[in-house]
Amino acid sequence: MQQLITGIHHVTALTSDAQKNIGFYAGILGMRLVKKTVNFDAKEVYHFYYGDETGQPGGILTFFPYQGLVGGRHGKGMLNTSAFSLSIDSLDYWTDRLSKFDVNYKAPQERFGNEVVIYFEDFDGLGLELVFTDKDKRLGYIHGPIPPEHAIKGFFNVEIGQEGYERTAGLLTEQLDHTLIAEKGNRFRFAAADAPGNYVDIVCMPDSLRGLSGSGTVHHIAFATPTRETQDQARSRLIQRQLNPTPVLDRNYFTSIYFREPGGVLFEIATAGPGFQVDEPEDQLGQSLKLPAQFEKDRASIEKALPPITIDLSKYE
């Protein structure tokens, strides 16, 4: 039987400031702004996509910048931490870089015996980690402010907080082609493929409050599926599970369906293609505001409503 879900596609979060968001992720973290568009469900709001050279699934972090949005709260029923994958030799470089830009971080810790992890947060309080590993052979963005050997390669894992792991685990293993590959204490790791960029950690935190949406929190996580046909098959599975997925929605760079998993996190299943080069070539990704065809007639009013931003990364080199 064909595997319908192949790993993580992207993670989408909420931020309170578009310009600061670009400075943090394209500047301090050195990710490529691969697409500058708008929220297809709220066209007065930007949608930024950050990733590697071409925006490959498994490494795309996106943001809806709602200017002045109040802060949310990490907790149960929420994806609390998104972790990036880096070379095992990059630890000293990144501790120095975070310190240089006054980003507070926790002391490095070991996880599952072969990962060195640093936790920190962005200016909104979004939970982030750097995972230093020798398991990841992907290349990051080689033309940004970070030397290629130290560049972020993509995601390593995501961390979902839940009362207990069983119901979410059941969905991952029975409908979304994941397998339990490791566990320690209250952390249970699942993967559609045993490689960085695919790991979903469920952390049991029964004594924590439920998370609240707001800036500094994750809006949803998207899982990758190869084609529209596999997406339709995955949707049929979810309907049989009575999870009420949305119809297929066209997001220009992929098609999507959305549904709530049993613990409350919004899940998406997104196709691997057509990708981010459908409306601008690779060497120009992220440079212009791109709108779906249905919004082009409103371009003037949309551009007027969006806050002005600049992309000058010289001070982050």
N, C-alpha and C positions, 0 to 999 in steps of 0.2 A: 504493500500500500504506500502511495506517495506521501511524503511528509508535507503537510500543508503549512506548518509554521516553522520557519528556519532560524529564528532568533529575534533579537531586538531590531526594530527599524529606527525609531526615534523616541525622544522624550520631549514633551512640551511643558514649559513652566510659565509662571506669571511674574512680571517685573513691574516696578513702579516708575522706571525712568529709562527711556529708550537710549539716550546718549551714554549714560553710565553703563548700561548693559553692553553696548558696543565696546566701550573702553575696557570692561572687565574681561569679556570673552574673546574678542578679537585682539585686544591689546595685551593684558596681563597673561591670559591663558594661551594666546597665540593661535586660536582656531580660525579657520577661514569663514568669513561671512559669505556663504555660498548662495544665499537668496535673500533679497529684500522685497517683501511683498506685503499684503495685508491679510488680516483675518477674514477668510471667506464668509464667515458668519457675522462679522462686525467690521465692515470695510473702513471705518474711521480709525481702526487700530492697526498698527504695524504687525507683521509677522516676520521675525528674523530666524533664519536657519544657519547654524554654525556646524562645521564639520571638517573633513579632511580636504584634499585637493579637489575632489569632484562631488563630495557629499554622499559618500557611500552609506547604505544602511548599516546600522551597528555603531554609528558614531555621530549621529545627528542630534544636536540639542537645539531646540527651538524655543522662542519666547513670544508671548503676547505682551507688549508693553502698554499697560494701562497707566497713564501718567498720574502719579499721586495715589495709586491704589494702596489701601491700608494693608498692613502685614497680616499674613496668615499664621497658622500654628502647625508645627509638626505633630504627629501623633498616630494613633491607630487609624486604619482605613485610608492610609495615604502612602504614596511613594515618597519617602523622606530623604533619600540620598541617591545621587547619581555619581558613579565612580568612573574615572577615566583611566585608561591603560597607558603605561609609560615603560620605557626601558628600565631594566633593573639597575643600570649604571647611572640613572638620572636623578637619584635621590638628593644628592648634595646640590645639584643645579637648582632643583625646584624648591628646596628649603631656603636657599639663598634668594631665589626670585620672589617667593612669597614674602619674605622678610623685607626685601627691597621695596616692594609696593605696599607695605604695611598691612598685609593680609595675615591675620592671626590663624595659626594652625595648631592642631594637637600633635603631640610627640608621635613619631612613627611607631606603629604597632604591627605585629605579625598576625596573619589570619590564615587559617587552614594550613599552616606550616610552611607555605612557599610564596606568600604574598606579603609585601611590606606596604602598609596603608597609612596615609596621612589624611585626616579629616579637616575641612575648613568650610567656610560659608562665604557667599558673595555678599554684596552690600545690602541685599534684601533679606539675607538670612537663609538663602537656599542651601540645602545640605549637599556638599560635594566631597569627593574623595579623589586622591591620586593613588593608584595602585601600581607599584613597581614590580615588574615580573619579567622573566625570561621566556614566557610562553607566547608572546605576541609578536608576530613577524610583519604586521601591517605597517605601512608608512603613514605618517601624519602630514600636515600641511608644511611643505618644505620651503615655501616662499614667504612665510610670515616672520614675525619678530623673534621666534624661537629657533635656535640652531636645529637642523633636521634630526640630529641624533637624540635630541631631547624633546621633540615635538609630541604632542598628544596623538595617540594612534587611533583613538575612538573610545567607545565605552569599554569598561571591563565588566561591570555588573550594575544592577540597580538594587535598591533595598526597600522593601515594602514592609511597613509595620502593621501587625494585625493582633487581634485578641488571641487567636490561635492560628496555626498554620493550615489546619486540615481542609477547610472548605476551598480556600484559594489554591492549595496544592492539588486538590481534586480536579479543579478546572484546568490547571496547567497540565496535569498529566493525562487527563482523560479527553480533553477537547483541543488542547493547544500543543500537543506533541512534545511536551517536556518530560524530563526524567529527573528524579532526585539523585544528585551526584555527590553530595557532601552534606554533613550536618555536624554541628558542634554547639553544645549548650542550647540557646534559644534561637540559633540561626540555622535555617534549612536552605540549601542551595539547589536550584533547579536549572536545567538548561535544555534547549532544543538541539544544541550541538556543544560538545565540551571544548569550548574555545573562548577566549576573551571577546566580549561584545555580545555574548549570549546568556550570561548568568543572571538569574533572578533570585535574589535572596529574600526569603520571608523571615522576618524577625518577630518573634512572639513578645509582645509588650502589654500584657493584660492590665498592668497597673497604671498605664499612661492614659491621658485624656484622648479623645478622638481629635484628629486633625481638623483644622478649619482652613478653608480656601482663602487665599489672599496673596499679596506679593511675597515672594520667597517660598512658594509652594509649587508642586508639580500639578499641572492640569490633567495630563493623561500620559500613558505610555502606549506606544504603538509597537506591535509585533509584525515582523516581515513575513509576507507570503509571496511566492514567485510570480504568480499571474492572476488575472481576473478569474480564471477558471478555478484555481485553488482557493481564491478568496470566496467565491460562491460556495464551494464545498465546505469551507470553514464556517461560513454563515449558516449553512444548513445544519451543521453540528450544533451551533449555538441555539438555533430555533428548537431543535429537539431537546435541548437542555432547558428550554423556556427562559432564556436569558435576554430575549427581546432585542436583538441587534437592530441597528438602523438600516435603512436601505443603503445601497452602495452610493457613496458621494464622490464626485470628481474633485480632486484637490490639485489638478493640473500636472503635478509632478508624480502623483500616484493616485490610486483610488482607495477609499477608506470605508470601513464600517466601525461603529462604536457600540459599546455595551458596558454595563457595570458588572464587575466581578462580585462574588458573594460578600466580600469584605468591604465593598464600597468604592474601590479604585476604578476610575474610568479607563477601560482598555480600548484600544483600537487595533484593527488589523489592516495593514497598508501594503499595497503591492510594491515590489522592488523597483518597478519602472513606471513610467518612462524615464524618470530622473530629472535632474536640474538643468540639463542642457537643452531642453525642449524650446526654451525661449531666449537663451543667450549662450554664446560659446564658452568653453571652459576657461579661457584666459580673461573673460569678462564677468565671470560669476559674481553676483552680489553688488555690482557697481551701479545698476539702475533699478528704479522702482518698477517691478513687474506686476502687472495686474491680469487676472483672468479676463477672457474675452467679454464676459457679461458686465464687467466693471469699466471697460475702456471708455464708454460714453460719459462716465462720471469722473474721468481722471482729474480734471481741473479742480472739482470740488473736493475730491479725495485728497489730493496733494495739499490743498489749502488747509484741510482739517488736521493733517498729520503734523506733529512737531518737527521742526527742522533738526537735522542731524548732520554730523560730519564724521568722516572716517579717516583720521590722521593717526597712524600707528607709530610715527617716528619716535615719540617719547617713550615707547614701550620696548625699544630695541636694546 
